[in-house]
Amino acid sequence: VAVSPKFMQYFDSWISFQQKTSFHRSQTLDFKNGYAFSRLPREGVGGETLFANQLSQDELDDLCTKGATLTYGQVKRSAPSRFTPAFVAYDKKVLKFDAYFQEEVPISAEEHYRIRQVGLYYYLEDDSMCIIEPKVKNSGLLQGKLMRRHRVPKNEQGDYYHWKDLNLGIDLTMYGRTYRLVNCDSFTKVFLESQGIVVNPPEELVSDPYTEQRRTPVQKPIVPAGPDPFRQFLTYDTKVLRFYAIWDDTNCAFGDHHPCIIHYFLADDTVEVREVHKRNDGRDPFPVLMRRQRLPKIFVDKNKNFPSCVLEITDHEVQEWYSPKDFGIDKTVTLLGRTFLIYDCDKFTQDFYREKYGITDFQPVDVNKKPLEKVPQVIPPYNGFGIPEDSLQNCLSLFPKPPRKDIIKMLENNLKVLRYQVALESPVPEDKNRRFILSYFLSDDTIGIYEPPVRNSGIPGGKYLKRTKVTKPGSTPENPIYYEPSDFTIGSTIEVFGHRFVITDADEYVLNYLERNAESFPAATVQSIRDHFLPRKVVVETASSGIPKKDLDDLIVEVQKELKLQEPFNTRKFHEAFHHFDKEGSGFLDKARFLNICDRFNVPTSTILLKKVRWEGCCACGIPLPQFFQNISS
């Protein structure tokens, strides 16, 4: 009887189950590093091994080889390198080859072909090429760039030459001309070798046989040859002597000294003169004063009676032409009727004269114009019109400007005026009683005089002298000395344009200003004003201390009420009458004159109140006018 394998498997497991004596379950809970975790059971009931929860051999191999990948994931691939285009990578990188080509000379008895050496340049950035032939002096060939930079076609199939096609010792045919590459620079060699190209050994650059023949020394002739213009041209071509000269044209009307440059061309002994122009020199800026030509030095003697008309000077008419020996520093040359003084030359000219003529002294001549001596300005005498400072501006400029003012002084002393009372000294009797107010303005040191009008005096009064600076006696117009505040003292005499004034009084502001600025004024000036105001201060102090202030105020109020009942009181006329009788200007009047003035203006002098007020302000010197008006004015 056939038994299936599956049955046998179940049978074996039943037999093993019958033989087991332990039926406990395997432990799956555990602690690791202080943390509780569960794992898959590796053993079944009774300690039977469970292969389903164990790793296979392939899985164990993967854990060994791919453990990091399984733990940390796939490794990030590095970013691909940034693409750099060829025109950036190979910017300004050029392969340079030395080459030559052979050119046929069809019609020549001395040469049949010529070798022309060129430089081939390959630009890596765009695979373009150009061919440049170095310029050789006096070669007679059109040299320079023989082929412009571009991509050169290689064949008829449309291919272009590449740097892989270039190497030493090969022939390149471009546009029907074959070039032989013989050498290259170090960069080209390193680049080709870095690209895996084996660079051929360099070859010797073939030279032109005709050029080598010309370099051989020519046998000098035994017989000395005459002047050879062609030889002179080949020897001295582009060699020019330069002289700096001055053309003296002062003999002509409006003539001047013209700076010029003389060019002497050694190739053909011609001379050219150019004038050096300056900005705003008033002359036409033409480039050439004398065109380039041979200049005659000595003409052939001719009959003076024979008329001559020279259109073009020839050798038959000239005995000697100008040559380099006729020019030099500190020499005078006459070129076509113009006289030039040479005062300097350039470095090449100095070397030429040192080698050919042995001249070593090349000290330049000083031709700079000497500065004109400044003529001292003569100031004419003061003519009496205006102030001297204002009239002086007519001599300093064509358009007179107002005199400069001291702005700082004007701002600091603005509205500061010192006022004095002055009396006129005059033999005329009518002028003895005239009084004036002299005002000294500190902002600009000017003086103004005003005469107060006096009624029935016959003199209108008003402005006597407008504001102006007044000079002291004895000062000159060239050095004027003006009056200053230190010159005004009580009793001093001031002379104003021929009129003499005596200072008799001053304003209280004068005393205050002098005392505040005592360091700026003489002590005698301050003491004079102080002594003049001393009696007034005593009077004021006496009057202010004689009666209590409350009683005096009550009396003033009663007087003002009674004066309002009378006719209107003319204060201005009362002032004029008071100053008319106060001839000394002291500000005080005696009792009799004061009562006379009061009767004239109908002031009620019989009023007991008015008498009290009047006599309260009275003192030994008399009745003070300011104190009186202070009491009765409303």
WOLIN-V472357 format. One record per pair of residues at least 4 apart in sequence whose ideal C-beta (glycine too) atoms are under 7 Angstrom apart, sorted by the first residue. I is the first residue (numbers start at 1). J is the second residue. D is the distance in Angstrom with one decimal. If there is no record, write none. Layout:
I & J & D
I & J & D
//
This chain:
3 & 7 & 5.5
3 & 8 & 5.9
5 & 9 & 6.4
6 & 10 & 6.7
7 & 11 & 6.1
8 & 12 & 6.3
9 & 13 & 6.6
10 & 14 & 6.3
11 & 15 & 6.4
12 & 16 & 6.4
13 & 17 & 6.2
14 & 18 & 6.5
15 & 19 & 6.6
16 & 20 & 6.7
20 & 46 & 4.6
22 & 46 & 4.9
22 & 47 & 6.2
23 & 45 & 5.5
23 & 46 & 5.2
25 & 45 & 6.0
26 & 41 & 4.6
26 & 42 & 6.8
26 & 43 & 4.2
26 & 44 & 6.8
28 & 38 & 5.4
28 & 39 & 5.7
28 & 41 & 5.2
29 & 36 & 6.9
29 & 38 & 5.5
30 & 37 & 6.4
30 & 39 & 6.6
31 & 35 & 6.8
31 & 36 & 5.6
32 & 37 & 5.9
40 & 53 & 4.3
41 & 50 & 6.1
41 & 53 & 6.3
42 & 50 & 6.0
42 & 53 & 5.9
42 & 54 & 6.5
43 & 47 & 5.2
43 & 48 & 6.2
43 & 49 & 5.9
43 & 50 & 6.2
44 & 48 & 4.0
44 & 50 & 5.1
55 & 59 & 4.2
55 & 60 & 5.3
57 & 61 & 6.5
58 & 62 & 6.5
59 & 63 & 6.6
60 & 64 & 6.7
61 & 65 & 6.2
62 & 66 & 5.1
63 & 67 & 5.4
66 & 70 & 5.5
67 & 71 & 6.1
68 & 72 & 5.7
69 & 73 & 6.9
69 & 74 & 6.2
84 & 88 & 5.4
84 & 89 & 4.8
85 & 89 & 6.9
86 & 90 & 5.6
86 & 125 & 6.4
87 & 91 & 6.4
87 & 125 & 4.5
87 & 126 & 6.2
90 & 124 & 3.5
90 & 125 & 4.5
91 & 125 & 5.4
93 & 124 & 4.7
93 & 125 & 6.9
94 & 121 & 5.4
94 & 122 & 6.7
94 & 123 & 5.5
95 & 122 & 4.0
95 & 124 & 6.8
95 & 163 & 6.1
95 & 166 & 6.7
95 & 188 & 4.4
95 & 191 & 6.6
96 & 119 & 6.3
96 & 121 & 5.7
96 & 184 & 6.3
96 & 185 & 4.8
96 & 188 & 5.8
97 & 120 & 4.3
97 & 166 & 6.7
97 & 181 & 4.8
97 & 184 & 4.9
97 & 188 & 6.8
98 & 119 & 6.4
98 & 182 & 5.6
98 & 183 & 4.2
98 & 184 & 6.9
98 & 205 & 6.1
99 & 118 & 5.5
99 & 120 & 5.0
99 & 179 & 4.4
99 & 180 & 5.8
99 & 181 & 4.9
99 & 182 & 6.4
100 & 115 & 5.5
100 & 116 & 6.4
100 & 117 & 4.8
100 & 118 & 6.5
100 & 180 & 5.7
100 & 182 & 6.9
100 & 205 & 6.4
100 & 206 & 5.6
101 & 116 & 5.9
101 & 118 & 6.8
101 & 177 & 5.6
101 & 178 & 6.1
101 & 179 & 5.0
101 & 180 & 7.0
102 & 113 & 5.5
102 & 115 & 6.0
103 & 113 & 6.4
103 & 114 & 5.3
103 & 116 & 5.7
104 & 113 & 5.3
105 & 111 & 5.2
105 & 112 & 5.9
105 & 113 & 5.9
105 & 114 & 5.9
110 & 210 & 6.3
111 & 209 & 6.9
111 & 210 & 4.2
114 & 208 & 5.2
114 & 210 & 6.0
115 & 206 & 5.2
115 & 207 & 6.4
115 & 208 & 4.3
116 & 133 & 6.1
117 & 205 & 6.2
118 & 131 & 5.2
118 & 132 & 6.7
118 & 133 & 4.7
118 & 146 & 6.4
118 & 179 & 6.9
119 & 132 & 5.2
120 & 129 & 6.7
120 & 131 & 5.5
120 & 179 & 6.5
120 & 181 & 6.8
121 & 129 & 6.7
121 & 130 & 5.2
121 & 132 & 6.9
122 & 129 & 5.3
122 & 163 & 5.7
122 & 166 & 6.3
123 & 128 & 4.8
123 & 149 & 6.8
124 & 163 & 6.7
127 & 151 & 5.9
127 & 160 & 6.6
127 & 162 & 6.3
128 & 149 & 5.0
128 & 150 & 5.5
128 & 151 & 5.3
129 & 149 & 7.0
129 & 152 & 5.0
129 & 161 & 6.4
130 & 145 & 6.6
130 & 147 & 5.7
130 & 148 & 6.0
130 & 149 & 3.9
131 & 146 & 4.7
131 & 147 & 4.1
132 & 144 & 6.7
132 & 145 & 5.2
132 & 146 & 6.8
133 & 143 & 4.6
133 & 144 & 6.5
133 & 146 & 5.4
134 & 143 & 7.0
135 & 143 & 4.6
135 & 144 & 6.0
136 & 143 & 6.5
139 & 143 & 6.4
151 & 160 & 4.7
152 & 160 & 6.4
152 & 161 & 4.8
152 & 174 & 5.3
153 & 160 & 5.9
154 & 159 & 4.4
154 & 160 & 5.6
154 & 161 & 5.0
155 & 159 & 5.4
161 & 165 & 5.3
164 & 197 & 6.9
166 & 181 & 6.8
167 & 197 & 6.6
167 & 199 & 6.4
167 & 200 & 5.5
168 & 181 & 5.6
168 & 182 & 6.7
168 & 183 & 6.6
168 & 184 & 6.4
168 & 199 & 6.0
168 & 200 & 4.1
168 & 201 & 6.9
168 & 202 & 5.6
168 & 203 & 6.8
169 & 181 & 6.9
169 & 200 & 4.2
169 & 203 & 5.9
170 & 181 & 5.7
171 & 178 & 5.2
171 & 179 & 6.9
171 & 180 & 5.6
172 & 179 & 4.9
172 & 181 & 6.7
173 & 178 & 4.9
174 & 179 & 6.8
182 & 202 & 6.3
182 & 203 & 4.1
182 & 204 & 7.0
182 & 205 & 5.3
183 & 202 & 4.3
183 & 203 & 7.0
183 & 205 & 6.8
184 & 188 & 3.9
184 & 189 & 5.7
186 & 190 & 6.2
187 & 191 & 6.1
188 & 192 & 6.4
189 & 193 & 6.3
189 & 199 & 5.3
190 & 194 & 6.2
191 & 195 & 6.7
192 & 197 & 4.3
192 & 199 & 5.3
193 & 197 & 6.6
193 & 199 & 6.0
207 & 211 & 6.6
207 & 212 & 5.7
208 & 212 & 6.7
209 & 213 & 6.3
210 & 214 & 6.6
211 & 215 & 6.6
221 & 225 & 6.3
228 & 232 & 6.3
229 & 233 & 6.2
230 & 234 & 6.5
231 & 235 & 6.1
232 & 236 & 5.9
232 & 267 & 6.5
233 & 237 & 5.6
233 & 267 & 4.8
233 & 268 & 6.7
236 & 266 & 3.5
236 & 267 & 4.7
237 & 267 & 4.9
239 & 266 & 4.8
239 & 267 & 7.0
240 & 263 & 5.3
240 & 264 & 6.8
240 & 265 & 5.4
240 & 266 & 6.9
241 & 264 & 4.0
241 & 266 & 6.7
241 & 324 & 6.3
241 & 327 & 6.9
241 & 349 & 4.6
241 & 352 & 6.3
242 & 261 & 6.4
242 & 263 & 6.0
242 & 345 & 6.3
242 & 346 & 4.5
242 & 349 & 5.7
243 & 262 & 4.3
243 & 327 & 5.8
243 & 342 & 4.8
243 & 345 & 5.0
243 & 349 & 6.8
244 & 261 & 6.1
244 & 343 & 5.9
244 & 344 & 4.3
244 & 345 & 6.7
245 & 260 & 5.1
245 & 262 & 5.4
245 & 340 & 4.2
245 & 341 & 6.0
245 & 342 & 4.7
245 & 343 & 6.7
246 & 257 & 5.2
246 & 259 & 6.1
246 & 340 & 6.9
246 & 341 & 4.8
246 & 343 & 6.4
246 & 367 & 5.2
247 & 258 & 4.3
247 & 260 & 5.3
247 & 338 & 5.7
247 & 340 & 5.4
248 & 257 & 6.0
248 & 339 & 5.5
248 & 341 & 6.7
249 & 255 & 3.9
249 & 256 & 6.0
249 & 258 & 6.0
250 & 255 & 4.4
250 & 256 & 6.7
250 & 257 & 6.9
251 & 255 & 6.0
258 & 275 & 5.6
259 & 276 & 4.3
260 & 273 & 5.6
260 & 274 & 6.5
260 & 275 & 5.1
260 & 276 & 6.4
260 & 289 & 6.3
260 & 340 & 6.5
261 & 274 & 4.9
261 & 276 & 6.2
262 & 271 & 6.6
262 & 273 & 5.5
262 & 340 & 6.6
263 & 271 & 7.0
263 & 272 & 4.4
264 & 271 & 5.6
264 & 324 & 6.2
264 & 327 & 6.2
265 & 270 & 4.8
265 & 292 & 6.9
269 & 294 & 6.0
269 & 321 & 6.5
269 & 323 & 6.6
270 & 292 & 4.9
270 & 293 & 5.7
270 & 294 & 5.5
271 & 293 & 6.9
271 & 295 & 4.8
271 & 322 & 6.2
271 & 335 & 6.8
272 & 288 & 6.7
272 & 290 & 6.4
272 & 291 & 6.7
272 & 292 & 4.1
273 & 289 & 4.5
273 & 290 & 3.9
273 & 335 & 6.5
274 & 287 & 6.6
274 & 288 & 5.8
274 & 289 & 6.1
275 & 289 & 4.6
277 & 281 & 5.9
277 & 283 & 6.4
277 & 285 & 4.9
290 & 335 & 6.4
290 & 336 & 6.4
294 & 321 & 5.5
295 & 321 & 6.9
295 & 322 & 4.8
295 & 335 & 5.4
295 & 336 & 6.6
296 & 313 & 5.7
296 & 318 & 4.2
296 & 321 & 6.0
297 & 320 & 4.7
297 & 321 & 5.9
297 & 322 & 4.9
297 & 326 & 6.5
298 & 319 & 4.4
298 & 320 & 4.3
299 & 317 & 6.2
299 & 318 & 6.0
299 & 319 & 6.3
300 & 317 & 5.7
300 & 318 & 6.8
300 & 319 & 5.1
302 & 306 & 6.0
302 & 308 & 6.3
310 & 317 & 6.9
313 & 317 & 5.7
313 & 318 & 6.0
322 & 326 & 5.1
325 & 357 & 6.8
326 & 333 & 6.3
327 & 331 & 6.5
327 & 333 & 6.5
327 & 342 & 6.3
328 & 342 & 6.5
329 & 342 & 5.8
329 & 343 & 6.6
329 & 344 & 6.4
329 & 345 & 6.3
329 & 362 & 6.0
329 & 364 & 6.6
329 & 365 & 6.4
330 & 342 & 7.0
330 & 365 & 5.2
331 & 342 & 5.2
332 & 339 & 6.1
332 & 340 & 7.0
332 & 341 & 5.3
333 & 340 & 5.3
333 & 342 & 6.9
334 & 338 & 6.9
334 & 339 & 5.3
335 & 340 & 6.2
343 & 364 & 5.7
343 & 365 & 3.8
343 & 367 & 4.8
344 & 364 & 4.0
345 & 349 & 3.9
345 & 350 & 6.1
345 & 362 & 6.8
347 & 351 & 6.5
348 & 352 & 6.3
349 & 353 & 6.5
350 & 354 & 6.1
350 & 362 & 4.9
351 & 355 & 6.3
352 & 356 & 6.0
353 & 357 & 5.1
353 & 359 & 4.5
354 & 358 & 7.0
354 & 359 & 6.1
354 & 360 & 6.2
379 & 392 & 6.9
379 & 395 & 5.6
379 & 478 & 6.9
380 & 395 & 6.7
381 & 477 & 5.8
382 & 388 & 5.2
382 & 391 & 6.3
382 & 477 & 3.3
383 & 391 & 6.7
385 & 391 & 6.2
386 & 390 & 4.4
386 & 391 & 5.1
387 & 391 & 7.0
387 & 468 & 6.6
387 & 469 & 6.1
388 & 392 & 6.1
388 & 477 & 5.8
388 & 480 & 5.5
389 & 403 & 4.1
390 & 403 & 5.8
392 & 396 & 6.5
393 & 397 & 6.7
393 & 400 & 3.9
393 & 401 & 5.6
393 & 403 & 6.6
394 & 400 & 5.1
397 & 401 & 6.5
405 & 410 & 6.3
405 & 444 & 6.9
406 & 410 & 6.3
407 & 411 & 6.3
408 & 412 & 6.3
409 & 413 & 6.0
409 & 443 & 6.6
410 & 414 & 6.2
410 & 443 & 4.5
410 & 444 & 6.4
413 & 442 & 3.9
413 & 443 & 4.4
414 & 443 & 5.6
416 & 442 & 4.4
416 & 443 & 6.8
417 & 439 & 5.2
417 & 440 & 6.8
417 & 441 & 5.5
418 & 440 & 4.3
418 & 442 & 6.8
418 & 485 & 5.9
418 & 509 & 7.0
418 & 510 & 4.9
418 & 513 & 6.5
419 & 437 & 5.9
419 & 439 & 5.2
419 & 507 & 4.2
419 & 510 & 6.9
420 & 438 & 4.5
420 & 488 & 5.8
420 & 503 & 5.1
420 & 505 & 6.9
420 & 506 & 4.9
420 & 510 & 7.0
421 & 435 & 6.1
421 & 437 & 6.3
421 & 504 & 5.2
421 & 505 & 3.7
421 & 585 & 5.1
422 & 436 & 4.9
422 & 438 & 4.8
422 & 494 & 6.7
422 & 501 & 3.9
422 & 502 & 6.3
422 & 503 & 5.4
422 & 504 & 6.5
423 & 435 & 6.1
423 & 501 & 6.8
423 & 502 & 5.0
423 & 504 & 5.3
424 & 431 & 5.0
424 & 434 & 5.1
424 & 436 & 6.7
424 & 499 & 6.7
424 & 501 & 5.9
425 & 500 & 4.2
425 & 501 & 6.9
425 & 502 & 6.0
426 & 431 & 3.7
426 & 432 & 7.0
433 & 583 & 6.3
434 & 451 & 6.6
434 & 459 & 6.7
435 & 452 & 6.8
435 & 579 & 7.0
435 & 585 & 6.6
436 & 449 & 5.2
436 & 450 & 6.7
436 & 451 & 5.0
436 & 464 & 6.0
436 & 501 & 6.6
437 & 450 & 4.6
437 & 452 & 6.7
438 & 447 & 6.5
438 & 449 & 5.3
438 & 501 & 6.8
439 & 448 & 4.7
439 & 450 & 7.0
440 & 447 & 5.7
440 & 485 & 6.0
440 & 488 & 6.8
441 & 446 & 4.9
441 & 467 & 6.5
445 & 469 & 6.1
445 & 482 & 6.1
446 & 467 & 4.3
446 & 468 & 5.7
446 & 469 & 5.6
447 & 465 & 7.0
447 & 468 & 6.7
447 & 470 & 4.9
447 & 483 & 6.5
448 & 465 & 6.1
448 & 466 & 6.3
448 & 467 & 4.5
449 & 464 & 4.2
449 & 465 & 3.9
449 & 496 & 6.9
450 & 463 & 5.8
450 & 464 & 6.2
451 & 461 & 4.5
451 & 462 & 6.4
451 & 464 & 4.8
452 & 461 & 5.8
453 & 460 & 6.3
453 & 461 & 3.1
453 & 462 & 6.6
454 & 459 & 6.8
454 & 461 & 6.6
454 & 576 & 6.3
454 & 580 & 6.0
455 & 576 & 5.9
465 & 496 & 6.4
469 & 482 & 4.9
470 & 482 & 6.5
470 & 483 & 5.2
470 & 496 & 5.3
471 & 475 & 4.7
471 & 480 & 4.8
471 & 481 & 6.3
471 & 482 & 5.7
472 & 481 & 4.8
472 & 482 & 6.9
472 & 483 & 6.1
473 & 495 & 5.0
475 & 479 & 6.6
475 & 480 & 5.0
475 & 481 & 4.0
483 & 487 & 5.1
483 & 494 & 6.8
485 & 521 & 6.6
486 & 521 & 5.0
486 & 522 & 5.4
486 & 525 & 5.0
487 & 492 & 6.9
488 & 492 & 6.6
488 & 503 & 5.9
489 & 503 & 6.7
489 & 524 & 6.9
489 & 525 & 5.4
489 & 528 & 3.9
490 & 503 & 5.8
490 & 506 & 6.8
490 & 528 & 5.0
490 & 529 & 6.6
490 & 532 & 4.5
491 & 502 & 6.8
491 & 503 & 6.5
492 & 503 & 5.5
493 & 500 & 5.6
493 & 502 & 5.5
494 & 501 & 4.8
494 & 503 & 6.7
495 & 500 & 5.3
496 & 501 & 6.3
504 & 585 & 4.6
505 & 585 & 4.4
506 & 510 & 4.3
506 & 511 & 6.9
506 & 529 & 5.7
506 & 532 & 6.6
508 & 512 & 6.4
508 & 533 & 6.9
509 & 513 & 6.0
510 & 514 & 6.2
510 & 529 & 5.9
511 & 515 & 6.2
511 & 529 & 5.0
511 & 530 & 6.5
511 & 533 & 5.3
512 & 516 & 6.3
513 & 517 & 6.3
514 & 518 & 6.5
514 & 521 & 5.7
514 & 525 & 6.7
514 & 526 & 4.8
514 & 529 & 5.7
515 & 526 & 6.7
517 & 521 & 6.5
518 & 526 & 5.4
521 & 525 & 5.0
521 & 526 & 5.7
523 & 527 & 5.9
524 & 528 & 6.2
525 & 529 & 6.9
526 & 530 & 6.1
527 & 531 & 6.1
528 & 532 & 6.6
529 & 533 & 6.6
530 & 534 & 6.6
533 & 537 & 6.2
534 & 538 & 6.8
535 & 539 & 6.4
535 & 621 & 6.6
536 & 540 & 6.3
536 & 587 & 7.0
537 & 541 & 6.2
538 & 542 & 6.2
539 & 543 & 6.1
539 & 619 & 4.9
539 & 621 & 6.2
539 & 624 & 6.2
540 & 544 & 6.0
541 & 545 & 6.2
542 & 546 & 6.2
542 & 619 & 5.7
543 & 617 & 5.2
543 & 619 & 6.5
543 & 627 & 5.8
546 & 616 & 6.2
547 & 551 & 5.7
547 & 552 & 4.8
547 & 616 & 5.1
548 & 552 & 6.8
549 & 553 & 6.3
550 & 554 & 6.7
551 & 555 & 6.5
552 & 556 & 6.4
552 & 616 & 6.4
553 & 557 & 6.6
554 & 558 & 6.7
555 & 559 & 6.3
555 & 609 & 6.0
555 & 612 & 5.6
555 & 613 & 5.3
556 & 560 & 6.3
556 & 613 & 6.4
556 & 631 & 5.1
557 & 561 & 6.7
558 & 562 & 6.6
558 & 609 & 5.0
559 & 563 & 6.2
559 & 609 & 5.0
559 & 610 & 5.5
559 & 613 & 5.3
559 & 632 & 5.7
560 & 564 & 6.7
560 & 632 & 6.7
560 & 634 & 4.9
562 & 604 & 6.9
562 & 607 & 6.1
562 & 609 & 6.5
563 & 569 & 6.1
563 & 632 & 6.4
566 & 602 & 6.7
566 & 604 & 6.2
567 & 602 & 5.8
570 & 574 & 6.2
570 & 601 & 6.6
571 & 575 & 6.4
571 & 629 & 6.9
572 & 576 & 6.7
573 & 577 & 6.4
573 & 601 & 6.9
574 & 578 & 6.3
574 & 597 & 6.9
574 & 601 & 5.6
575 & 579 & 6.4
576 & 580 & 6.2
577 & 581 & 6.7
577 & 597 & 5.1
577 & 600 & 6.8
578 & 582 & 6.0
578 & 589 & 6.5
578 & 597 & 6.4
578 & 625 & 5.0
581 & 589 & 5.9
581 & 593 & 5.0
581 & 597 & 6.9
582 & 586 & 6.3
582 & 587 & 6.7
582 & 589 & 6.0
587 & 624 & 5.9
587 & 625 & 5.9
587 & 626 & 6.8
588 & 621 & 4.6
588 & 622 & 3.5
588 & 623 & 6.5
588 & 624 & 5.6
589 & 593 & 4.8
589 & 594 & 4.6
589 & 622 & 5.2
589 & 623 & 5.4
590 & 594 & 6.8
590 & 622 & 5.0
591 & 595 & 6.4
591 & 623 & 6.7
592 & 596 & 6.5
593 & 597 & 6.6
594 & 598 & 6.5
594 & 623 & 4.7
595 & 599 & 6.4
595 & 605 & 5.8
596 & 600 & 6.5
597 & 601 & 6.6
598 & 603 & 3.8
598 & 605 & 4.7
599 & 605 & 6.8
604 & 610 & 6.0
605 & 610 & 6.3
607 & 611 & 6.7
608 & 612 & 6.5
609 & 613 & 6.5
610 & 614 & 5.9
611 & 615 & 5.9
612 & 616 & 6.1
613 & 631 & 5.0
613 & 632 & 6.7
614 & 618 & 6.5
614 & 623 & 6.7
614 & 628 & 6.6
617 & 623 & 6.7
617 & 624 & 6.1
617 & 627 & 4.0
617 & 628 & 5.7
617 & 631 & 6.4
618 & 623 & 5.2
623 & 628 & 6.1
624 & 628 & 6.6
625 & 629 & 6.4
626 & 630 & 6.1
627 & 631 & 6.7
628 & 632 & 6.6
629 & 633 & 5.3
//
